[in-house]
Amino acid sequence: MKHFPFFISGILFGITMTKSEAISWFRILEMFRFESFHMFGILGVGAGLSALFFFLVKRFRWKALDGSFLTYTPMTFRPKRHLLAGSIFGLGWALIGACPGPIYVLLGQGYWIFLVVLLGALLGTYTYGRFMNRLPH
């Protein structure tokens, strides 16, 4: 029962992603070709709501379900690192047509080919974790 809120959040996430067409390969292609504002609008609303959420967390010292205070540590901006990482992420997104969250939504809708994408994402994450101490950060 303690995982029920996460289950409901996942269902709402899937519905939102589907209804907003954020999982549509065609919408993603339009975004990368700068042919439509649709996806940029979705990303902008998400960024704006996230900024508002973090402001409210900091201002009102909200608590988590376990009673501890919600905190976050801002990341140090490193231009070369972030441009490289963002470029790799963007290339993967453009080639596959899905970023990590929508992979689960597409699997839930029965697009089983995205199991290959999920396995590739997990393999990439595992590989990074295995070699991150040897990489120049």
C-alpha positions, -999 to +999 in steps of 0.1 A: +000+000+000+029+024+006+037+022-032+002+032-042+010+069-047+038+060-071+014+037-090-011+065-094+016+089-104+028+065-131-007+062-145-012+100-145+022+103-162+013+078-189-020+095-196-004+130-197+023+118-220-002+101-243-028+129-244-002+156-250+013+136-278+047+138-262+054+101-270+047+107-307+077+101-329+063+126-354+060+153-327+096+146-317+107+148-353+089+181-358+107+195-327+142+185-339+134+200-373+121+232-357+088+227-376+065+230-346+063+246-312+043+218-296+071+199-279+090+231-269+057+242-252+055+210-233+091+212-222+087+249-213+056+242-191+075+213-174+105+235-167+083+263-154+063+240-131+096+225-119+110+259-111+078+268-092+079+235-073+115+240-062+107+276-052+078+264-030+098+235-015+125+260-005+101+287+007+077+266+027+100+238+038+078+210+026+081+175+041+083+141+023+059+113+031+083+099+057+084+133+076+118+144+065+123+178+049+126+179+011+160+193+000+180+196-031+215+206-040+219+227-071+244+213-097+275+232-106+273+243-142+302+229-163+297+240-199+318+214-218+305+185-197+268+195-200+270+203-237+286+169-244+261+150-222+231+170-236+243+163-272+246+126-265+211+126-249+196+146-278+211+123-304+197+093-286+163+110-283+163+120-320+174+085-332+151+065-310+122+089-308+118+086-270+136+099-239+137+077-208+102+084-193+082+078-224+099+044-230+078+030-202+046+046-215+052+032-250+059-003-234+026+001-215+008+008-247+022-024-262+050-012-284+073-041-274+101-030-297+109-005-270+122-034-248+153-032-270+155+006-263+150+000-225+177-027-225+201-004-244+193+024-219+200+001-189+232-012-205+244+024-211+236+033-175+254+002-162+284+009-184+287+044-172+284+033-136+311+007-142+336+032-158+327+065-142+357+066-119+380+064-150+362+091-170+372+128-169+346+146-149 
